[in-house]
Amino acid sequence: MDGNDEIIFTGAYKDFSLGIRFDLTGRKPEDAAAALAYISSNIEPQAFRFSGIDTKKIDDFVKLSGKGLPAAYGFLELMGPGGVKDALQKAVPDPKLLRAAESYFFGRLLTSAGVPFKVAAAPSAKPGKEEIGDFIGFVGKFGTWIAIKKLGLEKVQDYEVSGILSGINHTMVNKAFDFAGVAKDDALVASAAGGKRRSYGNVSLALKEIEPKLGDNPGDAYVVCKTLETLGYKPYASPEMLSDAHPDIKPPKVKGRKPKG
C-alpha cells in the first residue's frame, strides 16, 4: 500500500465528534506510539460511555488514599472481592456487562493511583483536522503496519458504537507498546500472573509481586497492563468486554498468552 505514514480517526455519534489526523511522514516509531495513545485517550471514554455501564457510579466508588501500586492493591484489599463485585454490579443494567465494568474499574483504579499502564499520550507531531462523515473510521499506516476499521452509522445502536470504538482502542493501546519500543518483560508478567485464576484477590497479589521489581522505567506500564490482562482483566476498552451481552461483538484474536477463567 502506497501513501504517507499517517494515523486518522473520524467519527461522530450523538454529542461525540472527533476528526483528527497525524501525518507521520519521516517520523520515528515513538511518534506513532504517542499519536495512537493520544487518540485512544479521546475515544476510550466514549467506548465505555456507550457500552451501557454507569461510569459515574464506578468513579464515585474508586476513592484512594495515596499513590502508586500500594494504593491500588490496598484499595482492593480494603474493599475485598465482595465489596468490589457489589459496587460493579450496581453499575451495570445487565449482569452480562460486568466485564465492561471491570475493565473500566481497573483502568480507573490505576489512573487514580497514578500508575502508568499505557503509553503516554504526549505526541510531538501536531494533529490536523479530518473531515467527519457518516461513519466511524480508523486508518493507521506506519512502515509495514496497516490497520483499517469502519462502522456505518445508519440505524446503529449504542453498543455497536462502543464495539467499534473498543476495537480501535484495543489496536491502539497494544500497537502503541510495539512502536514505543519499551522492554516487554513477559517473564515478570508470567511469574506474577501465570497460572493464577481470574479473581480480584489475585490482582492484588500479582500487583504486590511486581511492585518491588519495577523501577520507574518505560516498560513498567507494559508489565502492569499485561499482568492484569493475563489475569483476565483488560484495564482498557476492548471488544470482548461487550461479547457476553452482545455476541455479535467479536473479541480480538488472542496472540500468545490466554487469561485464566
SULZIKA-V298087 format. One record per run of one state. SS is the DSSP state (2 for helix, 1 for strand, 0 for the rest). FROM is the first residue (numbers start at 1). TO is the last residue. Records with the same first field share a line. If there is no record, write none. Layout:
SS: FROM-TO  FROM-TO
This chain:
0: 1-5  14-15  24-28  50-52  54-54  62-68  90-91  93-94  113-127  130-134  143-144  153-157  181-185  194-199  212-219  231-239  244-261
1: 6-13  16-23  53-53  92-92  128-129  135-142  145-152
2: 29-49  55-61  69-89  95-112  158-180  186-193  200-211  220-230  240-243
